[in-house]
Amino acid sequence: MTHKEFSPEMAATVREAAAEAVVPNWAKKAGGYGSEAVDLYNLRVAPITGLEVQPDGSVIDSGS
């Protein structure tokens, strides 16, 4: 098995899907903004991914 990096176009598509669907849907299922899970995500994961859950349930992409 050989690791192959995503093309820039594919990486952008994956990031867009995460910001528009994956993370917001997960946050809703995890209890929404203010829940322990989403608070932990925003504290620990968002600084790495650049995708932060907002109070209205949307996700902002700071481009990290």
C-alpha positions in Angstrom: 0.0 0.0 0.0 1.3 3.4 -0.9 0.2 6.8 0.5 -0.8 9.3 -2.1 -1.6 12.9 -1.2 -4.9 14.5 -2.4 -4.7 16.9 -5.3 -5.3 20.5 -4.3 -8.7 20.3 -6.0 -9.7 17.1 -4.1 -8.4 18.6 -0.8 -10.6 21.7 -1.4 -13.6 19.5 -2.1 -13.1 17.4 1.0 -12.6 20.5 3.2 -15.8 22.1 1.7 -17.8 19.0 2.4 -16.5 18.9 6.0 -17.4 22.6 6.6 -20.8 22.4 4.9 -22.1 19.0 5.9 -20.0 16.7 7.9 -19.1 18.9 10.9 -22.4 20.7 11.2 -24.4 17.4 11.0 -22.1 15.8 13.6 -22.4 18.9 15.9 -26.2 18.7 15.7 -26.1 15.0 16.6 -23.6 15.6 19.4 -26.0 18.0 21.1 -25.4 21.3 19.3 -23.4 24.4 20.2 -22.7 24.6 23.9 -22.8 20.8 24.4 -19.8 19.2 26.0 -18.8 17.4 22.8 -19.0 20.5 20.6 -17.2 22.7 23.2 -14.4 20.1 23.3 -14.2 20.0 19.5 -14.0 23.8 19.3 -11.4 23.9 22.0 -9.1 21.1 20.8 -9.9 20.2 17.2 -10.9 23.5 15.6 -7.5 25.1 16.1 -6.0 22.2 14.1 -8.6 21.9 11.4 -9.6 25.5 11.1 -13.3 24.5 11.2 -15.2 26.0 14.1 -18.8 25.3 15.1 -20.8 28.6 15.6 -23.8 29.2 17.9 -26.2 28.9 15.0 -24.8 25.5 14.1 -22.9 26.6 11.0 -19.2 26.1 10.6 -16.7 28.8 9.8 -13.5 27.9 7.9 -10.5 30.0 9.0 -8.4 28.2 6.4 -5.9 26.5 8.7 
